[in-house]
């Protein structure tokens, strides 16, 4: 086994040449750096184990070439994902629509926004809304109608269109 201090100057001199050759064999600079580094590690390990190496440059370049070939063979091209091939429908449009709706609710008068927030929390009965707010049922109904109308206008939804048109 060779001592480590004998190997370091040899590797230091070899690394720039490995880097140049690796750039020719790789598609990107980062891949080339990885390839050169992996080659240096394999060479260092082989020398530490006492491998009979007559010409270190040629041995290193052979390791580099074999590693590059190994990467080329293992690289399997992938087909780009199409919208139709997505297993889960995208959530971004719905999230953006919810954010827009929340901003539109913030613009409503406080009395209308309160009722919309209560509905968002799960209470859909106008009678219960009237009891909780202490307002007459007719007032709750008219405020909800005005709030829904304003929200539809702000969100660009036709008055009779379903809410699913939002996204």
ZIMONOR-V934955 format. One record per pair of residues at least 12 apart in sequence whose C-alpha atoms are under 6 Angstrom apart, sorted by the first residue. I is the first residue (numbers start at 1). GAP is how many residues later the second one is. Records with the same first field share a line. If there is no record, write none. Layout:
I->GAP ; GAP
//
This chain:
1->47 ; 48 ; 49
2->46
18->18
19->17
22->14
39->25
94->73
112->31 ; 35
//
